[in-house]
Structure formats: C-alpha cells, structure tokens
Amino acid sequence: MTALDTDLVHEDLGASWRSVRPRPAGRHLDSAACSRQSSRVLEAAAHHARHEAELGGYVAEATAEDLLQQGRSVVGGLVGMAAADVVFVESAQAALVTLLAGWRLPAGTRVGCLPGEYAPNAAQLRAAGLAPEPLPVDDLGRADLDGVARLLATDPPRLVHLTHIGSHRGIVQPAAEVAALCRAAGVPLVLDAAQSLGHVDTDVGADIVYSTSRKWLAGPRGVGLLCVRPAVAAELTPVLAAPDGVPPLRAFESGEAHVAGRVGLVLAVGEHVAAGPARVRERLAALGRAARDVLEGAAGWRVVEPRDEPTATTTLRPPDGVDVVTTRARLLTEHGIVTTAIEPQRAPGEMTGPVLRVSPHLDATLDDLEALACAL
C-alpha cells in the first residue's frame, strides 16, 4: 500500500499548522528554503519591535531576556545540550563563521567532509585556512560508516563537518552513528543542521550543532543558532570575554542583532515542541513518501531520493531538454507553486546536473502534490 492509498498521518497537525498561518497566495512547497511563519510568531516579532520603539532597543531586549533564555533551553534540548551551550547569531552561515573565527585552528588543519558538502560551507572552511578532505560515501552520497571508521582509526582529521541533510537532496546522513565513531576516536563532530532541525532528530551526540530559524522551525529570517558542548567551547577564543554572570559561550552571541526575530524564533520553537517533534517528523516523512509516489515519472521527471527516505524533501531530475530554472519560474508565475531550482554549483562535488527541489511542510496536502505533478 502506498501513501496515496491512505490519508497522510497526523492530519490534525496539518490542519492546525494551516489554521494558525496567513492564507498562502499559492501552493508553498519550498520549506527547505523558507517556511511560512505562524500569525503568533509574526505578532511576537512585531510586538517586540514596537517595544523597541516605545522603550528603546536595549531596554526592550532586557525585558525579553527571560523568554530568550527559555528559547536557548528548548533549542538545547532539541540537540541534546544545555541552555548554556546555545547562542543566537544571524544565520547558519554566520554560526559557522563565528565558530571558525573562535576556534582559531592552524592553517592546513584537515577537516573531514562529505564529497557533496554545501559549497558555501566548504568555502568558509577554506577561507579559515582549513583543508576539507572527502569522507567515504555510498552511491547515494550517504556516509559509509565502515569507511569512516577506518579513516578515523588510521588517518583521522582534526574534526569532521557533517551536513545532516543537504540542501540539494533529501538524504539523511547517519549522524548519530558518525557521532559515535568520532567520539570514540576523539575527533569533534560539527553538524550542519540547517535542513534538519525541526525536520529529523538532531539529538545525535554531535559536539557542535548549528542551524537557522527560517527553514523547518518556521521562524523569522535573519536568525541562526550555534550550539557548542563545553569541551569544545573551552577551545574557543572570543575577541572579548562574556560579561560576568553569563555562560562563557555567550561571548560569541552577536550583540547588535535582530532581537525581534530571536523572539519570533523562540515562539516558533515552542510551537514545534507543542506539536510534538516525533509526530512532526512522522508527518514530514509521510509527505516525502507521498511526494515521491506522486512525482516519480510525472512528465518524465525522476525522483532522486529512495521512496522511504525519512524527509519531506524530494528532488527531481528533469527530462532531457527541460530547463530547471525556467520550469521553477513557470510553476510560480503560471500555477502559484513555490519550489526551488538547484544548480550543480551548490554541491559541485556530488551533483551532475540541476534538480527541482520540492519541500512541503505540515500543512501540505495530496492535492498540492498532485497539482504540482499536473503542472510539470
């Protein structure tokens, strides 16, 4: 029996997610780029911005500190860390830059990465003077655990950087297993959770986790998260020490910031936890299966991921002669369907051609997916 033979799981989540958001102008199937915020999140950010106008920005920030600290605690719980291990920054990329600037690793330091690493991540590693080296993978680009174990035993890099789910395909890396191998070898694991926080389980034992607000957590843009366990945090050197009375990692939290966005993110994280992270993951995985069933072969487009990959992200290879960028624009302008065109430069070590990315969130329906298949 396929996903099309039954209702999607947890339909109540879809209905509730839909009911608390502004009505979409079309069919939003692009949460891997940016999800739709709830009205409550939008109002919380606007309310804080109004407080800044009424009280002054720094006074307003002080009044929000208890809420922000609750947010650090809840985010820490999602990645298996404590509130003291979590700081707010502006984006996932800002988190990686902040981490590398504080770590101050010697030039030429070897970093194990997937061949399909997100190109901006690899660029930031090289900009910091580090040397990315490929981890062994299987035919899908998933880390080969036996090969990783051999590498860590015979020629370990200084650290491993693992993108949990790539932005160019909906394949989940075996992060918990890689974390266990790294821990046994004494090699820190840095986890890029930009596409996984709020999407799959991110409490996997990584030493560092960084992510963004705007994707699967459905928070505001311009907010990111950096989470670092104390053993690695002790290796980081801030430009200025943290103020007295706050955890040392707080020295890496940007002070001149979009605080209203951080407030919105805390509300969004609260909504995610209230919905039940396990139930959210189950529905997102079911949406991914349904999308692959509906879209495989539609107008000659072919699905990249295995049908049962536990993500909501599906990427489609185009038929010969069909341009992905043009198709994405046509879907938007003619049908009101929001997707993303992914070109090979996003992950040049793995991609051989462009793909169309489809990434529905909880409120998506089979009708949305069938409409996309027809529009293709």
N, C-alpha and C positions, 0 to 999 in steps of 0.2 A: 504494500500500500504506500503510495507517495503522499507528500504533503498536500497535494491537490485533492486527495480523496477525503480529507478531513478538514475541520476548521483548524486554524493555527492555534497553538497552545496559548493559554493565558490571554484570551481575548479581552478580559477585563482590563488588563494593563494597556492594551491598545486603545480601548475606549476611554480610559481615564487619562492617558497621556494626551489623547486628542482633545479631550474636553477642557483641559486647562491651558490650552495654547490658542493664540490667534489663528483664525482660519487661514490655511495656506492659499496662496494665489494659484497654485497648480498642484502638481504631484511632486513632493520633495523626497527624492531618492538619493540624497547626497550627504548623509550624516558623517561619512568619513572625511568630508571637507569641513562642514559646519552644520551642527544640528539646530533645530528650532527651540528657542528658549520658551519656558512657560510664562504666562502672564505674571505669576507671582515673582519669578526671577527678574523679569523686566521691571516690575514695580519696585522690588527691593533695591535694584541698582539706581533707579530714578529717585527713590526716596533718599538714598544716601547722597546722591548728587545735590538734591535740594538742601539737605542738611549742610553740605559744604557751603552752599550759598548763604545759608542762614547763620551758621556758626563759625565758619572758617574751616578750611580743609583739614588742618591738623587737629582741631578740636573735634570735628566730626569723626576723624579716624580714631581718636581716643575713645569716643563713645561706642565705636564698633568693635573694639579690641576683644571683648569677651566673645562676640559672635565669631570673629576671625579665628580666635583660639579654638573654639569648638570645631570650626572647619578644619583646622590643622589636625585636630584629634581624629575626626572622622576619616579624613583622607589618609592619615597614618594607618588607621585600622584597615582600610581597603588594600594597602600594600604591605601590611604586616609590620608596621613601625609605630613609633610613638609621636605625639604632637611635637615634641622637641626635635624630632628628626625631619620636620616638614617646614619649608619656607615657600612663600609666594614670589613668583617672578612674572615676566610678561608673556612667555610662550615656552613651548618645549625647546625651541632653538635657543632661547635666552637661558634656559636652565642648563643646557649642555655647555654653552659658552661660560656661564658662571662657574660650573663645576670644573671645567678645564683650567680656567684662569686661577682658581683657588688651589687646584691640585699641584700645579707647577712641576709637572713631570719633565724629566730631562729630554732634550731633543733626541729624536730617534727611538723613543720608547715604543715598543711593539704593542699593538692593540689587536686582539682577535676580533674579526667582524665577519658577518655573512657576506658572501660574494654579491648578494642582492641588496646591500646596505643602501639606505636612503642617501642620495647624492649629497644633500646639504650636511648630513651628519658626517660623512666621510670628509667633506671639505673642511668642516670645523676641526676635526681631528688633525688633519694635515696642517691647518692654519696654526694649531697649537704646537706644531713641530713633531707630532706623533706619527707613527708608521703603521697604518692599517694593514693587516695581513688576513687572508681569507681563512675562515673556518671550513672544515669539510661539511658538505651538504649532500642530500639525496637529489633525485631528479626533479623534485618539486621545489627545491631551494630550502628544504627544512634541514635544520642542523642534524648531522649524522652523529648520534651520541657516542657510538664506538670510536669514530674518528676523532671527535672532540676529546674523549677520554685519553686516547693515545697521544694527541698533541699536548694536552696538559701534563701528561706523565713524562714526555720525552723532551719537549721544547716549549715550555709554557710562555705565553706572552705576559706582559706586566699586568694587563687587565683584559677582560672580554667585554665588548659592547654588543649587545643583542637587541635588535629591534623586534619586539614581541610579535606585532603584526605589521607587515609592510604597508605602505600607502599605495603600492602598485598591485597588490593582490591580497586576497583574504585568507592567507595561510597563517595558522598559528604555530609559532615556534615552541618547542618543548622547554619552556623557560624554567620550570621547576626542576627538571632533570639536569639542565645545563647549570643551574644554580648549585645543585648538589655536587656536581662534578667540580665546579670552580671552588666551592667551599672546601672540598677535600684536598684540592691542590694548593690552597692558599692564594688563589687568584681572585681579585674582586670582580664582581659582575655588575655592569651598568646596564640597566634595562630601559630602553626607549618604549614607554607605554602610551605614546600619543594616540595610537589607534587601538589600545587595549583597555585602558582604564575606563570602566563603565561598560565594557563590551564583553570581556572574558575575565577570568580570575587573575588578578595581579598580585595576590599574596603568595609569591612563589619563592621567597627567600633571597631575592637579589639584594646586593649591598647598596646600590643606588637605583632609584626609580625616578624618572622624570616624565612629565606629561603636560597636557594642555586642557583648558577648560571647554573649548568650543566644539569638540567632537562628540564623543559618546556620552559625556556627562551633561551635555546640553546647557552649558553655562555661557557666559559672555565671551566675546573675543577679547584678546589683549591681556589674558591672564594665563599663567602657567604655574607649574609645581615642580619643586626639586625636593626629593626625599633621600636622606643620606644616613646610614647607620653610624653610630658613634665611632666605631673603629676606623672607618674611612674619614669621617668628619674630622678626626684628630690629625689627619694628614693634610688637611686643607689650611691654607694661609690666607686670611682675609686682608684686604687693604687696611681696614680699620676694625678693631675688635668690636664685638657686640656690646651694646650698653649693659650696664650692671642689671642683674635681676632677670635676664632672659637667656635662653639656651645659646651656647656659642654659635650654633649654625645660623642663628638669626642675623649674624654679621653679613650673610650672603643674601638676605632678603632685600630686594630693591626698596628704597625708601620713597623715592619720587615715583609714585605709582598710581594706577587706575584703581583706587580703593573701592569705588562703587562696583567695579567689575569683580573684585575679590568678594565683596558682599554677595553679589549675584551668584558667584560660583558656590559659595557656602550654601546658599539656598538650593541650588541645583543638586549638590551632593546630598543634601538632606532629602530631596525628592527621590533621588536614586536609591538611597538606603530605605526609605519608607516603602518604595515599590517592591523591595526585596531583590538584592543583587542576583541571587541564584535564579529567581523567576525571570528577571530581565535577561540574563544570559540564555535561558532556555528559549524565550520567545525570539530573541535575536537570531539564535542558531536555527530555529524553525523558519524564520523569514529567509535566511540564507538558503536553506534547502529548497524552499518553495520558489525562490527566485531562480535557482539553478534548474529546477524542473521546468519552469515556465519559459525560461530564456534560452536554454540549450537548443541550438539549431534554428532559432527564430530568424527568418530571413537570411540564413546562412551564418549567423554569429555563433561562436563556440565558447562555452564556459571554460575558464582556466582551472578553477578550483575543483577538488573532489566534491561530489554532491553533499556528503555528510560533514564537510569541514565545519567546525562549530563557530562560525562567524556569520554576520549579516552581510559581509562584503563579498560581492561577486564581480569578477572582471570578465569581459567578453572580448575575444579576438574577432576582428572584423572579417567579412568575406573579402576575397580578392577584389581590389579596385575600389573599396569603400573607405573613405577618409573618416577617421575617428573624430577629429576636431570639427569637421563640417557636420557630422552626424549629431554630436553633442549640441551644437548650435541649433540645428533643425529641431531636435527634440524639445529644446527650450522655447524657441520662438513659435513653432507651429503647434506644439502639443502641451506646453506648460510643464514639461517633465524635466526636473533638475538632476543631472548626473555630472560626472567628471571625465574629461578626456585625459588619459595618462600617456605621455610620450616617453620613449626609451631613456631619455637623459635623466629621468627621475631615479632610475636604478640601472645604470648602464652596465653593471657587472652581471646582470641577470636577464634584463628584458631584451627581446629580439625584435619587438615591434610594438606599436601603440595598442592600447586597450581602452575600452569604455568601462568605467567603474560605476557600479550600482550599489548603494549602501543605505537601505531603508532603516528607519528607527521603529520604535514600538508601535506607532500609530499606522504604519503601512498596512495595506490590505492586499489580498489576492487580486482584486480589481485593479489596483495600482500596477502590479507586476504584469498583469495581462494587457493593460493599456500600453505599457512600455513595449511588450512583445509585438503588439499590433503596430505601434508607431515605428518600430525598427523596420 
